[in-house]
């Protein structure tokens, strides 16, 4: 059995989540009789709540004050992309707390000898864990980066005295990194890292027949795609799943983007096509300031064919979709802010960042009677996809499982093969694939161009 980080510690520290967290203020007053100070909690007017707020608990069940104060300070930082990021940081700090409890140390144990300081000793501990177990070096370094971020912010927020951090917990390291922009031009950027991070050459290698593009992805073969198409024609999938599969296969959009598409963006795309009958495709912007989510909030431009937009519009106005938008759980109700795809209960398949923000506005004009939000992470989509695969496998026992994210890699490889068949040079194919899949790293795009050659070499 593969080791987990929790197995490294005896400490029972853990992270819990508050379903509805309201920011407020403490109001202090003096009791006239015994001259003692008392306080009461007061909610901030005009401020909503944060869903699934992480809280770090010590082994004794009490909150870890300094860790949770750090998390509170991060709530409304522009750099915090979503509550998942905050939960990840809480989990990373929980590992540090477990280490401190197991070793009887305090986070402010920062003696004069540099390598006897608590964060430095934790770095050595995690390096040894990396050597002894099959952990991801990237994951370990993310934990250590959070520890460094924790110390930086408790100083900045004055959560501890300056004297207590007289001896530095870590040393910042400034680096110049050569990178490339969207069109392949090289430029150098300044980055700040720290000496807690571990230097490691360990990189996860994809298995034969898979690509590393935000995970280990398996492009589906033309035969597998034919079988999926046949399954869709046999109505083995719901209309929602069928359309989501088509969007992913035709645009290369990730699950988080497909699930958070709004009615407004599809209607705008349809109107644009109606005004220009001579064009057969339209661009929908996602990420950044647009409504559909993307990885890291990066701007992405998806190309939709006219036929797909027409089918999405037909679905949007069908009785089935209207009924789902009318459910009590549907926060945006009949407004164009609503999701294109909702479950039969009116919930989104994956909660968009715009809904988390909009629910914090108590004066919002949407469905004020909607129950408390339980953020959705795409599990309903995964369940539907698995049922679809099982139905296919009754007809085709040799058909392999696939993930929704595999559809993105499939779109990329379909694009490579189509352009090669038309005689395009690899330089043109490279540019086209990189722009369509919005790759930040050119090495990821190169994997797509080399995939077929490597696959045939080892067959």
N, C-alpha and C positions, 0 to 999 in steps of 0.2 A: 504494500500500500504506500502511495506517495505521501511523504511527510508534509505536514502543514506547519505554518509558522506558530500557530497556537500550541503545538506539541513541544515547542522549545521552552515553554514557560510553565511554572507551577502556579503563578498568580492567577486569580479568578477575576481580575479586572475585565470589564466588558463594555460594549457600547450598546445603549438602548436608544429608542427613538420616541419622541413625543409627537403624537399625531397632529397636534395643533399647538404651535408655540406663538405666543403673543409677546411682543416687546413692550416694556412699560417702564415705569420709574418707581422708586421707593420714596415715599413722602414721610419725612421724619417730623415728629412733634413731641413736646414735653408734657408729661402728665402733671397737672396742677397739684395733685395731692402728694405724690411721693417724689416729685421732681426727677422722674426717670424718663428717658427717651423711649418713645414707641414709634413703630413705623407701619405703614400700610402700603399695599401694592396698588398702583394706579395705571390703567392701560393708557397708551398714547392715543389721542383722538385722531381719527382719519387714517389709522394704520391697520392693515389687516394682519394675517398670521402667516407663519412659515410652516409648511407641511413636513412631517418626518424630520424634525430637528434632532440631530444626534447629541447624545449626552454620554460622557465618559464616566463610568462608575469604578471606584476602587474595589479591591477584594472585599472590604468590609461593607460594601453596598452603598457607601456615601459618595456623592459626586466629587470628582477631582477638581477642586476649585480653579486652579491655575489653567488646567487644560480646557475646561469649559469656558472660562473667561476669554481664552484665546479664540475659541470657536465663535463666541458671541461677537467678538471684534471683527470676524471675517464675514459675518452675515451679509452685509451690504457693500462689500468691497467690489469695485468694478472687475477685479481680476477673478472673482468667484463666478464661474460660468453657471453653476447650478447646484442644487442641494446634494447631488451625487458626489460632487467634488468635495463638499464639506464633510460628507459621510466618510469619504476616502481618507481625508485628513484626520478625522476623529479615530478611524481604525488604525492609521499609522501611529498616532500618538498613544493609542491604547497599547500597542506593542512596546513602546518606550516605557510607559508606566509599568507594564508587566515586568520588564527587565529591572526597573528601579526597585520594585517591590521584592523581586526574587533576590536581589543583591543587597538589599537594605540601604540603598542610596536615595538621595534627594536630588531633585532636578537642579538645585543650586549648589550641589557638591562640585565646586570648581576650584580645587587647590592650585597652588603655584606651579606644581609639576604638570606640564601640559597634558601628557598622556594618562594622567590619573583623574582627569576631569570626566564627569559622568557621560557626556555625549561622545567623547573620544573613546571611552571604554565600550560604550554601546556599539560604536562603529566597528571596533575590533571583534566584538561578539558576533555581529551580523556578518562580518567577513568570514569568520570561522564557520558560521551556519551555512553560508553560501558554498564553502569548500566541502562541507560534510553532507550536504543534501542537494537535491535537484531543484533548487529554487531559481527563479528568474532574477538575474542580476539587475535588470531594469526595475523590477518590483522592489527589491531590496534598496536600491538607490532612491526610489520614490519615497520610501519610508524615511531614509536618512535626510533627504531634502526637506521633508515635512518637519523633522526635528529641528533642522537649521532655521526654517521659516518660523517655527514656534518661538525660538529664542530671539530672533530678530524682532518679531512683533510684540512679545511681552515687554521688550525694552522700549520699542517705539510707542506703545500704548501706556507706558509707565505703570505696568501691572506689578513690577518689582522695582526695588530701589536700584539706582545706578551703581551703588557700591557693591551690591550683591553680584553684579556682572562685571566687576572690575577685571577679573580674569576671564578672557574671552572663551566662550564655549567651543568655538570653531574658528577657522581662518578662511575668509572669503578668497576666492581665486578668480581672477579676471582672465578671460580667454577671448581670442579672436577666432571666429568660426567662419569658414567659407561655405556659402550656401548659394542656391540658385532660386530665381523668382519663377513665376508661372510660365514665362516664355523662354526659360533656360539660360538667362543671363546671370553670370556669377557676381556675387557681391559678398563683402565681409561684414559681419555683425559682431558687436561686443556682447559677451554673455558673462554672467557672474555665477559661479558655482562655489563649491566649498570642499574642504579637505575631509569632510565626513564621508563623502561618496567614495565608493569602491571602484578601483580600476579593474575591469574584467573584460576579457576577450570573448566571454561566453555569450553567444547570440543564438537564439532559437532557430534551428534550421528546418525549413519546411520539408515535409515528406514529399516523395516523388508523386507528381500529379497534383500538387498543391502550391498555392502562392501565398506570400505574406503581404497582405494589404489590409492593415488594421486588424489582423488576425490571420489564422491559417485557413485559407479559402480553397475550395475545390471547384474549378470551373466544370460545369456539366457538359458532357459530350453532346454532339448533335442528336444522337439516338435518345439520350436521356431527355433532352428537350422535346423531342417528338413525343415521347411517352407522356411527359407532363401535359403537353398540348392535348393529347388524346384523353387524359384524365379530366382536364377542364371541360372538354366537349361532352364527357359523360356526366358532368355535374357532380364530380367527386369533391369539389371545393365550393364553398359559399361564394357568392358574387363578390363579396368584399375581398376574400383571399385571392380570387382570380384576378381582380383589378390590381391588387397590391403586387402580385407576382409580375403582372405585365408591366407595371410602372418600374419595378426594379430591373427587369430584364431589358427594357427599352431605354432606360435613362441611366442605369448604373447607380441609382440613389440608394443610400443606406437605409436600414430599417427605420432609424429615428426620423429620417426625412419623409419617407413614404407614410409613416403613421401620423405625422403631424401636419400634413398638407391641409390647407384651409379651403373652405368653399370659395372664398374670395379669390384666391390665386387661380383656381381652375376657371371660375367665371370670367375673370379678366383675360385669361389666355384664350378662352372661347370667343370672347368679344373681339379680340385682336385678329383672330383667324377669320371671323365673319366680315371684318372690315377689309381684309386682304385675301381675296379668293385665289390669288395666284401663288400663295405660299402654302407649303404642306407641313410646316413645323413651326413651333413657337418656343421661346425661352421662358422658363419660370425661374426666378431668382429665389434662392433659399439661403438660410443662415444669415449672419451679420444682423441687419436690422429688419430682415424679412420674417414672415410668420413661421415657416417650416424650419425645424431644427436641422443643424448639420454638426458634424464632428468638430468640436472645439469652437463652434460658432462661426467657422470660416465661410466666406461668401462662396456660393456654388451656383452655377448656371446649368440648369437641366433642360435638355431639349426633348420636347414632347411632340409626337406626330399628331397630325390632325385627327386621324382615326381614334387614337387613344383619348384625346381631349373630348371628342364627340361621345365616346362611350362613358367617360367619367361624368359628363353633363347629363346624359340619359340616366345614369345611376343616381346622381344628386337629386333629380326631380322625381324619382320613382317613389311609390308609396312606402316601400320597405325602408328606404333611407329616411324619409320624412318621419316615419313612425319612430325610428331610433333617435332622431334629433328631438322628438317630443317627449322622450322618457325623462323621468325626474332627475336621473343622474347626469343628464346632458347639460353641462354648465352654460354653454353658449346658446343653447336652445335653437331658435330658428334664425339666428343672425348669421351673417356671412363669415363671422369669426370662427364658426364651428369647424370641427374636423370633417374631412371628407368621409373618413372611415370611423364608424363607431360600432361597438359590440351590440348585441341584442338588448343589453341592459342600458344602453345609452352612454356607456363609458368609452373613453378613447382607448385604443390599443396601447398607446404609449403617451404619457402626459407631456405636453409641450411646455417649454419654458414660458411661453406667453401666458398659459393658464396659471402657472404658479405665481407669476407677477400680477395678473389680473385679479386673482383671488385675494390678494393683499389689499385691494381697494374695497372698503366696506360700502362705498357708494356706487359700486359697479352696476351697470344697467342690464346685466345678463340675468341668468336664472338664480335669483337670490334664495330660492327655496331648495336649491340643490344641496344634497347632504355634504358632510365634510369630505374633503378630497382625500382619497387614498391613492397616491401617485402610482400610475401604471408603468410597468417596465417592459412591456412587450410579451409577457407570458401568454396572454390570450392568443396572440398571433402565432407564437411557437406551438401552442396546443392545436390550433386549427391546422397548421402546416403538417404537424405529425399525423393527425387524423387523415389528411389528404394523402400522405405518403403511404400509410397503412392500406388505404383503399386501393391505391395503385399497385401495391405489392401483392394483393390478392389476385390481380390479373398478371402481374409481372414479378414473380418471386425473386428474380435476380436484381431487381431495381434497388439501387443503394439509397440510403438516407442522405439528405442534404439539408443544409441550414439556409435560412432566408438570405444571410449575408453571402452565401455562395453564388447567389444570382448576380451580384455585383461583379464578381470575377468572371462569371459566364458572359455578361454583357461585354466586358473588356476583351475577352478572347474572341467573341463573335466579331467584334469590331476589327481586331487585328487580322482575322482570317478573311473577312470581306474585303478589306482594303488591299491585302496582299493578292487576293484573287483578281483584283482590278489593276494590278501592276504598280501600285504606289510604292515608292522607295521607303525603306525603313525610317528615314529621317522624318518624312511626312507622317507616317503612321505613328511614330513616337509622339510628335506634337499633338496629333489628334487625340490619341488615347489619353495622354496626360491631361489635356484640357477637359475632356469629357468626364474623366474620373476624378479630376481635381486633386491630383497627386502633388504633395509638397516635396517629396523626395524623388529625384529622377531615377534613383535605383529601383524604386517600386515599379515605375513604368517599364524599365528595362526587363524586369522579370516577365512581364506580359509578352514582350517581343521575343524572349528567349525560351518561353515555355514549351512550345511545340517541338523545338529542336532538342531540348533536354529530355522531353518525354520520349521521343522516338529513339534517342541514343541509348536509353536504358531499358527499352522494351525487349 
